[in-house]
Amino acid sequence: MIERLQLQDFKAFRQLDIAVRPLTVLVGENNSGKSSVLASLRLLSQTIQSEDSSIPLLLSGPLGDFGAFRDVVHGNHRGRPMALGLTLSSVFPRSAERMSSVSFRSEFKYRTQRRETILRSTEVTRGHSPLIAVHASTERDSLVISKIAGWTPPESARAALGSRLIMRNFLANVTREAARRRSRSEDVTEGQRRLDEIELQVAQSVNSIRATLSNVEHIGSMRRPPERTYVHTGVEGRYVGADGANWPAMLALDASRRSPRLGLVQSWLRASGIADRVAIHWLTDRHFEIIVTNPKSRETANIADVGQGTSQVLPVVIAGARLGRGDTYIVEEPEIHLHPRAQAALGDYFLDLVKAGVQSFVETHSEYFIMRLQQHVAAGRLAPQDVIFYYVSSEPNGKRVTQLHLNASATFEPSLPGGFFPQRMTEASALAKARSRPPEG
């Protein structure tokens, strides 16, 4: 599970270092920088998921098209390096034994002549002890080892020790040489000995980071509108996708296989009052339509003929139902087009994901969703340490991220700023004043 997120000169932020929890909720006004926080995770994940391990940072992929380097570096300054880092908890492979927290920090810069993003440096740390640090050598146009468990190898030994490096994207691993020539350099010999000592720890740490970033699902705020009919290809796909494109195919396959996931989706739809049932109606062997049953009248209709809220929330619910312990879920505005009752019910849904071991990052504008989470904390169903709230705002000197604290009664102290609960009170006060005035004209 991810425990901290660190950004430097990335998009809206000059510097950011925040703790994250099994459920991290971001609120704030439009264009305040909430999406920049989530973009860092998406960017790191799609890089790790790439089949090309030589790419240090994949700016365009399944989790987003982030443009060019100037579009992701703070201030659009191509000459400025930027850095991304995570701290996470992990376990040893095939063991329940917890290991110390693992972290990495990777710095990137833009090479104007070749029009490419390159890795400037990267460091992997276990607990508070640096394992290995690598930086780009301008003299050799390559990456060299600059730190081995806190020891700095002399410049003369770095090229020889660099032969032990395995670079995959922005992470450095160490390989054991099958046959090693005896070196006349004491520094090289010492470096080789130290690399042997940390080889397993580096491998465990890097594998843990890669595993965490390899299992990330992202649902964006701009989901596809529903279609009247769909074509069945038999291809399920790994993820629902940022625009929700794959949820109809996944729903059809779950229905055909009678997957228990379908039952989870149906249960939440009923509890939220959105639908009594969502079913697949086969028109041919290749074509199908999605039928929604009204929860009150029991009328049935094609999904293209019901409210947008149903088709917009189904990708969110279906994607989450397919995730398991250790997976990461990033959702932007899950409440879009939903009635307040259904918005509140999303709080129940993400509570279930916390219990299932899924780590979620949610960007929201829904006070009903937030209040339902507060209720769960107050009732003891959601541990206070399992959820964290941040308010992201634009200030005269840049973007600011402020943690919102819940007290023992699950009340925010201070109250939510920037137009959430205060806005409701403002509108109610304005309504009362309008009622007390004589009609205009």
N, C-alpha and C positions, 0 to 999 in steps of 0.2 A: 504494500500500500504506500502511496505517495504521502510524505509527511510535510515537506516544504517545497516551495517553488521560488526560484531566484531568477530575476531578470536584470540585465544591464543594457541600457540603450536599445531596448527592443520595443518597437512600435511606439505606443503612447507613453512609455515609462523610461526615465533615465535610470532609475534604480527601484527594485522591488524585491522584497524578501518576506514571504508570508507563510504561515502555517496553514495546512489544509487537513481536512478530516474525512471520515467515511462519507459525509455529506457536506459539501461546501456550496454555499448559496451566495451569489453575487447579485446585488441590487444597485440601482442608481439611475440617473437620468439618461436619456438617449445621447449617444456619442460621448459618453463619459470615460470609456476605456475598459468596460467589462469584457468586451470581445477580445481585447488584446491579451488579457490574462489567459483566456481559454485558447487563443490562437497559439500560444507558446507550446502547450501540450499537444495540440493537433499537429503542429509542425514537427516536433520531435518524434511523435508517433509515426507519422507517415514516412519520415526518413528511415526509421528502424524497420518499418514494414516493407520498404522498397526492396526489390530483388537485386538492385545494383548497390553493393556495399561500398563502392568507391565514391559515392556521392556523400559529401560531408553533411549537406543540408538540402533536402528535397523541397523546393519552394512551390512546386505544383504537383499535386497528387490526389488520392482519394479523399483525404480529409480537408482539402482546400487548395485553392489557387491563390498564393500570397504575392504573386507578381515577381518583381526582381528584388535584388538585395536592397536597393534604395527604398522599396516599399515596406520593408520590415525593420530597417534600422531607424532608430529614433531621429527625428528631424529630417529624414530622407537624405542623410549625409553619408554618401558612399565611402568617404574616407575614414569614417568612424567605425571601429570594431564593435561588435555586440556579443553578449554572452547569455547563455541559457544554462540553467542548472536545476537539478532535483535532488531531494533527499528522500529516501524511502526505506521502509522496514522490509525485511525479507526472512527467508528460512533457508537452511541448507538443502540442497537437492535430496529428495527421497527421505526427508527427515522433518520432524516437527520442531526441531531445536531452533530457536530464534538466534539469528546472528546479529551483530551490531548493525546499526543503521548504515546504509550505503548511500553515497552521494557522488555526483559528478558535476563538473562545471566545464563547459566547452565554449571557447571563444572563436568567433568567425570574423572574417574580414573579406573585403571585395578586392579582387585583382583586376584593375581596370584594363590592363593591356590584353588579358585573355577573356575579359568579360565573364568572370566566374567567381563563385563564392568558395573560399578555401577555409580550411581549419587552421586557426592560428595557434591554438593550444587546447589541451584537454587534460583533466586531472580526475582520478578516481580515488575516493577516500572511503575508508571503512571506520565507522565510529568517528573518533577525532584524529585518526592516524592516516596520513596520506600514504596511499599504496604506490601509485605510479603517476607521473606527470610527463606529458609530452608537449613539445613545442616545435613550431616550424623553423627550420634553419634556413636563413636567407642565403648562406654560402653554398649549401648543398642542394637547395630547392627540394628538401625532403623533411620528414618528421624525425626528430631525435628524442631520446629519453633525457629529460632534465632532472627528474627526481625518482629515486627508488627507495620507498619506505622512509622518506625524509633525508636520505643521503643524496648529495649532489655529485654526480660523476664528473670528473674533469673533462674539459672540452675535447681533449685528445682521445678520450675513450668512447665518446658518444656515438660516433659512426659505427664502431664495431658492435656496441651494445644495441644499436638500432636494428641490427639484423634479427633480433629476437622479437621485434614488434609485429603484431598483427592488427592492422587498422580496419575496422568495419564501421563505415559512416563516421560518427564523431566519437567513437569509443576505442580505447586502446587495450589490447590484450597481449599476453606474453606467451610465446611458444617455447617448448623445450627442444633444443637442437639434438637430433639423433646422434650426430657425430661432430664433435667440436674440436677444432684444432687448438693445441696448447698455445696460449698467448704469452708473449714475452713481457707484456705490459701488466704490471701489478694492478693497475687501476681497472683494466679490462677484466682480469681474473676476479677481482673483488666485486665488480659489477655483475659478472655472471653468477657469482655465488649468491649475491643478494636477490637477483632475479629468480634463481631457483627457489629461494625461501618464500617468495611472495607469489609464485606462479599460480598455485591453487587458489589463494585468496583473491587474486585479481580475476581469475576465471569465474569463481563463484559470484563475485560482485558484479562483473559485467553481464553475466548470464541473467542475474536477477534484474538488472536494469532493462536489459533487452526484453525479458519476459513481460515485465510490467508495461513497457511501451508498445509491445506487440499486440496487446489485447485491449485496444481502445476503440470504442464505438462513439461516433459523433452524429447528433441530429441537429441540423441547423434550424434557424427560425423561418427559412423560406422553403417549405415543403411543397411537393407537387400537388396540384389539384387532382381530384379523383377522375377516373375514366369510366365510361359506361361499360366497356368490356376490356378484358385483358387476355393476352396470349400466354398459354402455359408452355414453357420451354423445358421444364424439368430441372433447370439450373437454379439452385437455391441462393448461392452467393454467401460470403462470409458475414457481411454486414448489411444492415438496412440501408445505410448510406446517408450522407448529409442532407439530401433532398427527399429522403424517404422512398426512393425509387423501388427498392426491392421488397417492401413489405407485402404487396399483393401476392408475389410469388411465394414468399415465406408462409403467408397465411394459407394459401392453397395447398402447399406441401404438408403443413401441419394438420390441415383438415383431412387430407388423404391418408396420412399416417396415424391419425387419431392421437396426435402428440398431446401430452398433458399440458404443454405450453398454451395450447388453444384454450383449455379450461381456465387458466390463469387470466388470460386476456378477457374471456367472456365474463368472469366473475367481477373484474374491475369495471367493465363497461356497465354492468347491472348496478353495482354499488354506487357508481358516479351518476347514474340516471341518464347516461348517454344512449344506451341501447340495451334491449333485453338479449339480443343475439346478433352476431355477425356470421353469415354463412356464405359458403361458396355454392353457386349454382352453375353447373356445367352446361354450356350451350352446345359444344362439340367436344371432341377429344382434345382439341387445342385451345378452345376459347371458353372463358368463364366470366361470370359477372359476380359482383359482391352484393349480397342482399342484407339489409339492416332491418331489424324488427324493433318497432317503437316500444319503449318500456311500459307505456300506459295503455295505448290503444291497440297494441299488438299488430298494427298495420305493418306491412313489409314494403320496402322500396329499394330500388337500386341506389347504391352509395352516391352516385352522381346527383341524385334527387333529394338528398337530405342535407342538413346544415353542414357548412364547412368544418365545424369543430370536430365531427366524427372522423373525417378523413385526415385531419391535421394531427389528431392525437393518436391515431392508430399506429403510425410509425414509432412514436415515443414508447407506447405500451408494448408493442411487439418486440422492439429492439431490446428493451429492458428485460423482457421475459426470457430472452435467449442468452443473457449474460449469467456468469457464475462467479464463484468466489475468486477474488484476485483480479477480476476484470475492472476496467475503468469506463465510465459512462459520462459523456459530455453532452449536455442538452441546452439549447438556447430557446427560451420562451416556450416551454412545453404547454403553457396555458392558452396559446393563441387560438382565438375564435371560440373559446369555451365559456359556458355559463358559469357563474360563481360557484355553484355547487360542485361542478366537475373540476374547477380549478382547485377547490379545497381538497377534493378527493385525490388529487395528485400528491398531496402531502402523505396520504396513506400509502400510495404506490411507492414513493421513494423511501418511506420507512421500511417497507418490505424488502427493498433492494439493500438497504443497510443491513438488515437481518440476514440477508442471503450472502453477505460478504462482498457486494459490489460497491466500489467507490464511485460516487457521483459528484459531478460539478454542474450546477444549475444556474443559469442566468435567467432572472425572472423579473416581471413587473407586477406580479400578482400578490396583493396583500392577503387574499383568501388562502393561497398556498402557504404563505409565511405563517399566518395565524393557525392553520392546521398543524404545522410543525411545532409551533409554540404549545399547542394543546397536548401534543404527544410528549413533549419534554415535561410539561407540568404534571402529566398523568404518570410519568415514569416509564412510558413505552419507548421513548427515545432518550438515550443517555446524553446529558449535556456535552460530554466530551466527544460525542460522535457527530456533532453538527457544529458548523461555524458559519457566521454571517459576515459579509463584507459589504460596505457601502463604497462605491467607486464614484468619484466626483472630479469635476474639472475646476481647478483653482487658478488664480492669476499666475502662479509659478509652475503650473503643470498639473498632471493628474495625481490624485491622491486616493489611497485605499485605506479605509478606516474599519477596524474590526468593531462589530456591534455586539455588545455583551448582554447575555441573558442573566437575570438575577434568579433567586431561588424559586420565584413564582413564574418563571419563564416570561418575564416582561423585559423589554429592551430598556437599557439604561446607558445613555439617554435614549429617548424615543427615536424611532426611525426618522431620519431626515429626508429632505428632498422630495416631498410630495407623495409619500406613501400614506400612512395613517394620518399625518397632519393635513394632507390634502382633503381627505374625507371630512375632517372637522371643519376645514375652511369652507367647503361646499355646503355643508349643513348650516353653518352660520350665515352664509350668504343667502341661502334659501329662506331661513327664518326672517332675515331682514327684508327680503323681497316681499314676503307675505304680509309684513307689518306696514308696508308702504301703500298708499292709495295707487290704483292703476294709473299708468302713464297715458297721456293723451286724453 
